[in-house]
Amino acid sequence: MPLIRFLRILVWLACLAGFGVWIYWSFLIPPGVGPDFVSQGEYLNVDGTQVHFLEKGIGPTVVLLSGFPLNAESYARLMEYPWQNRRVIALDLPEQGYSEKKGRPLTPDDLALTLKLFLDKLEIQDVDLVGHDLGAGVAMVFAASYPHRVRKVVLLAPPLNGLATDTLGPWWRWPGVGELWSFLFLNQAWYRQWLIRGWTSPYSSWQPVVEQYFRPLSTFNGRRGFLAVLRGCGGFAYGFYQERLKVPTLAIRGEHDPFCLPGPLQRMQAAVPQVTVKTLPQVGHFLPEEAPRQTYENIKAFLEMSRSLENAMPSVVPTPLPVLKRN
């Protein structure tokens, strides 16, 4: 059976290649942000990790958390608008964007703790939180865990059912196989197009933007972070946290978003009286880039909502969750 023997040889070669990539990836590449690209942002050492962020303005702080697999620059168009006496910070959480990558599969709980330490280091007491995709999930976890640190929350295309890892298959879970797959495919334009397929416009019109988003992923460290996020946050259940949101919350989705569906948002709104849901017409998943003005205007109006309207909301005593500690 020459064919069977040939296939067995191919399988063994693939296994050896995957094992080799995993060894190289895990032990021979030093952690970092990648030497090939330099962001225009700043870095802050948070619990031994270099965290990248963009900043503008002064006043009450608004923190923008990017989605997966994007970076803080995905908020660039949103940050161009006038934020009227507000300090706006777009943040790359560890293993994402231009922040340091050590290949640690951090959960949203871990990322929320990193955000707290980041704010502590900058001596910021309370914030308005805006998160897109995975960033929205981390915003929910943070608001539920540290309600006294959050004034309001805006969730852009929140992943209420977890990251859409089911469409990626199980490959990313397996040591060696995930590294080999990412090494082979993350530099392929067609794979990036498929990975970010929640865009409504033709691919040719937004390809340059996607290439900018994927710049950090073109290095070994970038791919290491990509897998770390999948392994730490894939399949994470946010229902436990959304029911504990005690601050005014606005959830926005695009009409044509294939990932953030209306059903889970409607159930969230019915279960949590502090949540308001809006749908932007003719928009897909990437709200800050596809509809920056609409997104900005909705966020701005919500953050500036009068205190009288907030006081009309049902009175709820916040119940903080146990403070998380790193091992």
C-alpha positions in Angstrom: 0.0 0.0 0.0 2.4 2.7 -1.2 -0.3 5.4 -0.9 -1.0 4.6 2.8 2.8 4.5 3.5 3.2 7.9 1.8 0.4 9.4 3.8 1.9 8.1 7.0 5.2 9.7 6.1 3.4 13.0 5.5 1.6 12.9 8.8 4.9 12.2 10.6 6.6 15.0 8.8 3.8 17.4 9.7 4.1 16.3 13.3 7.8 16.8 13.3 7.4 20.3 11.7 4.8 21.2 14.3 6.9 20.0 17.1 9.9 22.0 15.8 7.9 25.2 15.4 6.5 24.7 19.0 10.0 24.2 20.4 11.3 27.3 18.5 8.3 29.3 19.4 8.1 28.4 23.1 11.7 28.3 24.1 14.0 30.1 21.6 12.2 33.3 20.8 12.5 35.9 23.5 9.2 37.6 24.6 8.6 41.0 23.1 6.6 43.2 20.8 8.5 42.3 17.7 11.5 44.3 16.4 10.1 45.2 13.0 7.3 47.5 13.9 7.2 50.6 16.2 3.9 52.1 17.3 3.5 55.8 17.9 2.1 55.1 21.3 3.6 54.8 24.8 4.5 51.9 27.0 4.0 51.3 30.7 5.4 48.4 32.7 2.5 46.7 34.4 3.3 43.7 36.6 6.4 43.0 34.6 4.7 43.3 31.2 5.2 46.2 28.7 1.7 47.5 27.9 1.2 49.7 24.9 -1.4 52.5 24.7 -2.4 55.6 22.8 -3.5 58.7 24.7 -5.0 62.2 24.0 -6.8 64.9 25.9 -7.3 65.7 29.6 -10.2 65.3 32.0 -12.3 62.3 33.0 -10.8 59.1 31.5 -12.3 57.0 28.8 -10.5 53.7 28.2 -10.9 52.0 24.8 -10.2 48.2 24.7 -9.6 46.8 21.2 -11.1 43.6 19.8 -9.4 40.4 18.7 -7.2 40.2 16.7 -6.9 44.0 16.3 -4.9 46.5 18.2 -5.3 50.0 19.8 -4.8 51.6 16.4 -8.3 50.3 15.4 -9.6 53.2 17.4 -7.6 55.8 15.5 -10.6 57.2 13.6 -12.7 57.3 16.7 -10.0 59.2 18.6 -9.9 61.9 15.9 -13.3 63.2 17.0 -13.6 65.9 19.7 -14.1 64.2 23.1 -14.7 67.5 25.0 -12.5 67.6 28.0 -12.0 63.9 28.3 -8.8 61.9 28.5 -9.0 59.1 26.0 -6.7 56.0 26.3 -6.7 53.2 23.7 -5.1 50.2 25.2 -3.5 47.0 24.0 -3.9 44.3 26.7 -1.1 41.8 27.1 -0.6 39.3 24.3 -2.4 41.7 21.9 -1.4 44.5 19.5 1.9 46.1 20.3 2.0 45.1 24.0 4.5 42.5 25.2 3.8 38.9 24.3 5.0 36.0 26.5 2.7 33.3 25.1 0.7 33.2 28.3 -3.0 32.0 27.8 -4.5 34.8 29.9 -8.2 34.7 30.7 -10.5 37.7 30.6 -10.2 37.7 34.4 -6.4 38.0 34.1 -6.8 40.8 31.6 -9.3 42.7 33.8 -6.7 42.5 36.6 -4.1 43.9 34.3 -6.4 46.8 33.4 -6.8 47.5 37.1 -3.1 47.5 37.7 -2.7 49.7 34.6 -5.1 52.3 36.0 -3.5 52.1 39.5 -0.1 52.8 38.0 -1.5 55.9 36.2 -3.4 56.9 39.4 -6.8 56.8 37.6 -9.6 56.1 40.1 -12.6 55.6 37.9 -13.2 55.4 34.1 -15.8 55.1 31.4 -15.0 51.8 29.6 -15.5 51.2 25.9 -14.7 47.7 24.5 -15.0 46.1 21.1 -15.3 42.3 20.7 -13.0 40.7 23.2 -12.4 44.2 24.6 -16.1 44.3 25.4 -15.8 41.0 27.2 -13.0 42.3 29.3 -14.9 45.5 30.0 -17.8 43.4 31.3 -15.5 41.4 33.6 -13.8 44.5 34.9 -17.1 46.3 35.6 -18.5 43.3 37.4 -15.3 42.7 39.4 -14.5 46.4 40.2 -17.8 48.3 40.0 -16.5 51.2 42.1 -13.9 51.9 39.4 -16.4 52.2 36.5 -18.8 55.0 35.7 -20.3 53.7 32.5 -19.7 50.9 30.0 -20.1 50.8 26.3 -20.0 47.3 24.6 -19.3 47.3 20.9 -20.3 43.9 19.3 -19.8 42.1 22.6 -18.9 38.4 22.4 -21.8 37.2 24.7 -21.4 33.6 23.3 -17.6 33.8 23.6 -15.0 34.3 20.8 -16.1 32.7 17.5 -13.5 29.9 17.8 -15.9 27.2 16.6 -15.3 28.3 13.0 -11.5 28.0 13.5 -11.6 24.3 14.4 -9.8 22.8 17.3 -6.3 23.2 15.8 -5.3 26.1 18.0 -5.7 24.1 21.2 -3.0 21.6 20.4 0.7 22.4 21.2 2.7 22.5 18.0 -0.3 22.2 15.7 -1.6 25.6 16.5 1.9 27.2 16.2 2.4 25.5 12.8 -1.0 26.6 11.5 -0.4 30.2 12.5 3.1 30.2 11.1 1.8 29.0 7.7 -1.5 31.0 7.4 -1.4 34.3 9.3 0.7 35.9 6.6 -1.7 34.8 3.9 -4.1 37.6 2.6 -6.9 35.2 2.0 -6.7 33.8 5.6 -6.8 37.3 7.0 -9.7 38.2 4.8 -11.6 35.1 6.1 -10.6 35.8 9.7 -12.0 39.3 9.6 -15.0 38.5 7.5 -17.5 40.5 9.5 -16.9 43.6 7.3 -19.7 44.8 5.1 -17.8 46.6 2.4 -15.9 44.8 -0.5 -12.5 43.5 0.6 -10.6 45.8 -1.7 -11.9 48.9 0.1 -10.7 47.8 3.6 -7.7 45.6 2.8 -5.2 48.4 3.7 -6.9 48.8 7.1 -6.7 45.1 7.8 -3.0 45.0 6.8 -2.4 47.6 9.4 -4.3 45.7 12.0 -2.3 42.5 11.2 1.2 44.1 11.3 1.9 42.9 14.9 0.8 39.4 13.9 3.4 39.1 11.1 6.2 38.4 13.7 6.7 35.2 15.7 5.9 37.1 18.9 2.7 38.4 17.3 1.5 34.9 16.4 2.5 33.7 19.8 0.2 36.3 21.3 -2.6 35.4 18.8 -2.6 31.8 20.0 -2.3 32.8 23.7 -5.5 34.9 23.4 -7.3 32.0 21.7 -6.2 29.6 24.3 -7.0 31.9 27.2 -10.2 33.5 26.1 -11.7 31.0 23.6 -15.0 29.6 24.9 -15.0 31.9 28.0 -18.6 32.3 29.3 -19.6 35.9 29.9 -23.1 35.2 31.1 -21.8 35.0 34.7 -20.6 38.6 34.4 -23.2 40.3 32.3 -25.8 39.5 35.0 -23.6 41.3 37.5 -23.4 44.6 35.6 -24.5 47.3 38.0 -23.4 50.4 36.1 -25.2 52.0 33.1 -24.3 50.0 30.0 -24.8 50.6 26.3 -24.4 47.7 23.9 -24.1 48.5 20.2 -24.1 46.0 17.4 -24.0 46.3 13.6 -27.1 45.1 11.6 -25.0 42.7 9.5 -22.7 41.5 12.3 -22.3 37.7 11.9 -20.7 37.3 15.4 -22.8 39.5 17.7 -26.3 38.3 17.1 -29.5 40.2 18.3 -30.8 37.3 20.4 -28.2 37.2 23.2 -28.3 41.0 23.4 -32.1 41.0 23.8 -31.8 38.4 26.5 -29.1 40.5 28.2 -31.3 43.6 28.1 -34.2 41.7 29.5 -32.2 40.3 32.4 -30.1 43.5 33.2 -32.2 46.7 33.6 -29.0 48.9 33.3 -28.4 47.8 29.7 -29.5 49.7 26.6 -29.1 48.0 23.2 -28.7 49.8 19.9 -28.3 48.5 16.3 -26.5 50.5 13.7 -28.0 49.9 10.2 -25.9 48.7 7.2 -22.8 48.0 9.5 -20.9 44.8 10.2 -18.8 43.7 13.1 -16.0 46.4 13.0 -18.0 49.4 14.3 -15.0 51.8 15.1 -13.7 51.5 11.5 -16.9 50.9 9.5 -19.1 53.5 11.2 -16.8 55.8 13.3 -19.1 58.8 13.4 -22.2 56.8 14.3 -20.2 54.9 16.9 -18.7 58.1 18.3 -22.0 60.0 18.5 -23.7 57.1 20.3 -20.9 56.8 22.8 -20.7 60.5 23.4 -24.4 60.9 23.9 -24.5 58.0 26.3 -21.5 59.2 28.4 -23.0 62.7 28.6 -26.5 61.4 29.5 -27.8 63.6 32.4 -27.6 62.4 35.9 -31.3 62.8 36.3 -31.8 60.0 33.7 -29.3 57.8 35.5 -31.0 58.4 38.9 -34.3 57.2 37.3 -32.7 53.7 36.8 -33.5 51.0 39.4 -31.4 51.3 42.5 -29.0 48.3 42.8 -26.4 47.8 45.5 -23.2 46.7 43.7 -21.8 43.3 44.8 -18.1 43.2 44.0 -16.7 39.9 43.0 -13.6 38.5 44.8 -10.4 40.3 43.8 -8.3 38.1 41.6 -4.7 37.4 42.4 -2.0 36.2 40.1 -0.2 32.9 40.9 
